[in-house]
Amino acid sequence: MKIIVTGSLGNVARPLVQQLVSEGHELTVISSHADRKPEIENLGARAAIGSISDVPFLTETFRGADSAFLMTPPMLGTQNIIENTINTGKSYAEAISAAHVPRIVMLSSVGADSPVENGPIAGLHHIENTYRELNASAAFLRAGYFYINLFNDIPMIKNAGIIGGNYPADVKIPLVHPTDIAKAAAEELVRNSPDKAVRYIVSDYREAGDFATVLGSSIGTPSLPWIEFTDKEAFDGMLQAGLPEEMAKLYEEMGRGIRNGVVQKDFIQYGAPVSGGIRLEDFAREFAERFNK
């Protein structure tokens, strides 16, 4: 099959490309960075270098493809982030329609069923709705909270001896490893299905307090405490860590949505499926390696 992969060689795209190439598919990887071209080609794929806002470029790249993996960068710019995310989805949709791609697989998120109280996920809500209008079958991969985002807590652990967020320790959060997403995406890209369907991709479903216990044990601090911050404390902490104000506000809102259950609601009603193979304890080994660098 001829398959297009967006996301350059990021945390999801790289293992996805490696798997699909090993299965004998013809891969084209879209990247905005020309210096990624040799690396993409070394993996056995073709590199298409250009902007994901350039609809003619996307259309020509998508033309003749059997399926396409569509993902938007997690944070597009430092202002108008939701609008920028939605516009990227619209660019993909316009190009997919013009190139008559029969199947798409979208990297979405747990919480994308809601248009509010989910921070940056709101953009994915609108993109899902845009893709549902396309004349193409679709799989919406609603992924959990990326384990690797927990790397961002390493400075707080080292400097303050705590880990936390603006939600309590007993709130359960769907988690995912990029490798589990890649495996699911590879399955969906070659699936012959006429439907537009949601598929939750979750590696583990754990209380926030387990982050402290499991990750703390992996670094030799089994008593690492989980601290519930107020929304203001979370927001101010992110600003102090160097996040732009709009981005910090969106993350604060997402934390509030986790605390209030908005983000997890549809996942729970769906049956809270955990289909990935990489549990929190498995990821803890990666976390310890990064922590000890």
C-alpha positions in Angstrom: 0.0 0.0 0.0 1.0 3.6 -0.6 0.8 5.4 2.8 1.5 9.0 3.8 2.7 9.7 7.3 2.7 13.2 8.8 4.6 14.1 12.0 8.1 13.9 10.5 10.1 11.4 12.6 8.5 12.3 16.0 7.7 10.1 18.9 4.8 8.4 17.1 5.8 8.7 13.5 9.2 7.1 13.7 8.1 3.7 15.1 5.1 3.9 12.8 7.3 4.4 9.7 9.7 1.6 10.9 6.8 -0.9 11.3 5.1 0.0 8.0 8.4 -0.2 6.0 9.1 -3.6 7.6 5.7 -4.8 6.4 6.6 -3.8 2.8 4.5 -0.7 2.3 5.5 2.3 0.2 5.9 5.2 2.7 6.1 8.9 2.3 6.9 11.0 5.3 5.9 14.7 5.4 8.4 16.9 7.3 9.0 20.6 7.4 12.7 20.1 8.2 14.9 19.5 5.2 17.6 18.1 7.4 15.4 15.1 8.2 15.4 14.0 4.6 18.5 11.7 4.9 17.2 10.1 8.1 13.8 9.5 6.5 15.3 7.9 3.5 17.6 5.8 5.6 14.5 4.2 7.1 13.3 3.2 3.7 10.7 5.9 3.1 10.5 8.9 0.8 10.7 12.4 2.2 8.3 15.1 1.3 9.6 18.4 2.6 7.2 21.2 2.9 4.7 23.1 5.2 1.6 21.4 6.6 -0.2 24.7 5.9 0.6 24.5 2.2 -2.5 22.9 0.7 -1.1 22.5 -2.9 2.0 20.7 -1.4 -0.2 18.5 0.7 -2.5 17.7 -2.1 0.3 16.7 -4.4 1.9 14.6 -1.7 -1.4 12.8 -0.8 -2.3 12.1 -4.5 -2.4 8.4 -5.2 -2.2 7.4 -1.6 -4.2 4.5 -0.2 -4.3 6.0 3.3 -2.8 8.8 5.4 -1.8 9.2 9.0 -2.7 12.7 10.1 -1.4 14.4 13.2 -1.1 18.0 14.3 1.8 19.3 16.4 0.8 19.4 20.1 1.3 23.2 20.3 1.3 25.3 17.2 2.9 28.6 18.1 2.4 30.6 21.4 -0.7 32.5 20.5 -4.0 31.5 18.9 -3.0 27.8 19.5 -6.5 26.3 19.2 -7.2 28.3 16.0 -3.8 27.3 14.5 -4.5 23.6 15.3 -8.0 23.7 13.7 -6.6 25.5 10.6 -4.0 22.7 10.2 -6.7 20.2 10.3 -8.6 22.1 7.7 -5.5 22.2 5.4 -5.2 18.4 5.7 -8.9 18.0 5.0 -8.8 20.2 1.9 -5.8 18.3 0.6 -7.3 14.8 1.4 -10.5 15.8 -0.4 -8.7 17.1 -3.5 -6.4 14.1 -3.7 -9.3 11.6 -3.1 -7.5 9.7 -0.4 -9.9 6.8 0.6 -8.8 6.3 4.2 -7.4 8.5 7.0 -6.2 7.7 10.5 -6.2 10.7 12.8 -4.2 11.0 16.0 -6.7 12.5 18.4 -7.0 12.4 22.2 -9.0 11.2 25.1 -11.3 14.2 25.8 -11.8 15.1 22.1 -15.5 14.4 22.5 -15.9 17.7 24.4 -15.5 21.2 22.9 -14.8 22.7 26.3 -12.8 22.2 29.6 -10.1 20.2 27.9 -7.4 22.8 27.0 -5.5 22.1 23.8 -7.6 19.0 23.1 -10.5 21.3 22.0 -8.7 21.8 18.7 -8.8 18.0 18.0 -12.6 18.0 18.8 -13.1 20.4 15.9 -10.8 18.5 13.6 -12.6 15.2 14.2 -15.8 16.9 13.2 -14.1 18.3 10.0 -12.8 14.9 9.0 -16.3 13.3 9.5 -17.5 15.4 6.6 -14.9 14.0 4.2 -15.7 11.3 1.6 -13.2 8.9 3.2 -13.3 6.2 5.8 -11.6 7.3 9.1 -10.2 6.0 12.3 -10.0 8.5 15.2 -7.3 7.3 17.5 -8.1 8.9 20.9 -4.9 8.5 22.7 -4.3 8.9 26.5 -2.0 11.3 28.2 1.5 10.6 26.9 3.8 9.0 29.4 6.7 11.1 28.0 5.0 14.3 29.1 6.0 13.2 32.6 9.6 14.0 31.7 8.6 17.6 32.1 8.1 17.0 35.8 11.8 16.0 36.3 13.0 19.5 37.2 10.2 19.8 39.8 11.2 16.5 41.3 14.9 17.4 41.4 14.4 20.9 42.7 11.4 20.6 45.0 11.2 16.9 45.8 7.5 16.7 44.7 5.4 15.8 41.7 1.8 17.1 41.1 -0.8 18.8 39.1 -4.1 20.7 39.6 -6.0 17.5 40.2 -6.0 15.1 43.2 -4.0 11.9 43.7 -7.1 9.7 43.4 -8.2 10.8 39.9 -7.6 8.1 37.3 -6.0 9.2 34.1 -5.7 7.2 30.8 -2.0 7.0 29.8 -0.3 5.9 26.6 3.1 5.2 25.2 3.9 6.4 21.6 4.9 2.9 20.6 1.4 1.6 21.4 -0.1 4.5 19.3 2.2 3.5 16.4 1.1 -0.1 16.5 -2.6 0.8 16.5 -2.1 3.4 13.7 -0.3 0.8 11.6 -3.3 -1.6 12.0 -5.8 1.1 11.1 -3.9 2.4 8.0 -4.1 -1.0 6.3 -7.6 -1.8 7.5 -10.3 -2.1 4.8 -13.2 -0.4 6.5 -15.9 1.9 5.2 -16.7 3.4 8.6 -15.7 6.5 10.6 -14.9 5.1 14.0 -13.4 6.1 17.3 -10.7 3.8 18.8 -9.2 4.5 22.2 -5.5 3.9 22.5 -4.5 3.6 26.2 -1.6 1.7 27.7 -2.6 2.0 31.3 -5.3 3.7 33.4 -3.9 4.8 36.8 -4.5 7.2 39.6 -2.3 10.3 39.6 -0.9 9.3 42.9 0.6 6.2 41.2 2.9 8.5 39.2 4.6 9.5 42.4 4.8 6.0 43.8 5.9 4.2 40.7 8.2 6.9 39.2 9.5 7.7 42.6 10.5 4.1 43.3 12.2 4.0 39.9 14.5 6.8 40.9 15.1 5.6 44.5 12.5 7.9 46.1 9.5 5.7 46.9 8.1 8.3 49.3 7.9 11.0 46.5 4.6 12.8 47.3 1.9 13.8 44.9 0.8 17.4 45.5 -2.5 18.8 44.3 -2.0 22.4 43.2 -4.7 25.0 42.9 -5.4 26.1 39.3 -3.5 29.4 40.0 -0.5 27.5 41.5 -0.4 25.3 38.5 -0.6 28.2 36.1 2.0 30.3 37.9 4.3 27.3 38.1 4.1 26.8 34.4 4.8 30.4 33.7 7.9 30.2 36.0 9.0 27.2 34.1 9.0 29.3 30.9 5.8 28.3 29.2 4.0 31.1 27.2 0.9 32.4 29.0 -1.6 31.0 26.5 0.0 27.6 26.5 0.0 27.6 30.4 -3.6 28.6 30.4 -4.6 25.7 28.2 -2.7 23.2 30.3 -4.3 24.6 33.4 -7.7 24.1 31.8 -6.9 20.6 30.8 -5.9 19.8 34.4 -9.2 21.2 35.6 -11.0 19.1 33.0 -9.2 16.0 34.3 -10.1 17.0 37.9 -13.8 17.5 36.9 -13.9 14.3 34.8 -14.7 16.1 31.5 -11.6 14.7 29.8 -12.1 11.1 30.9 -15.9 11.0 30.6 -16.4 9.5 27.1 -13.5 7.1 27.7 -15.2 5.7 30.8 -18.6 5.5 29.1 -16.9 3.7 26.2 -15.8 1.0 28.7 -12.3 2.4 29.6 -10.5 0.0 27.2 -6.8 -0.5 27.9 -5.4 -2.2 24.8 -1.7 -1.1 24.9 1.1 -3.2 26.2 3.3 -0.7 28.0 2.3 -0.2 31.6 3.3 2.6 33.9 5.9 0.3 35.6 7.4 -0.4 32.1 7.7 3.3 31.4 9.2 3.9 34.8 12.5 2.4 33.5 12.6 5.0 30.7 11.8 7.7 33.2 14.6 6.6 35.5 17.1 6.7 32.6 16.1 10.2 31.6 16.1 11.3 35.3 19.6 10.1 35.9 21.2 11.6 32.7 
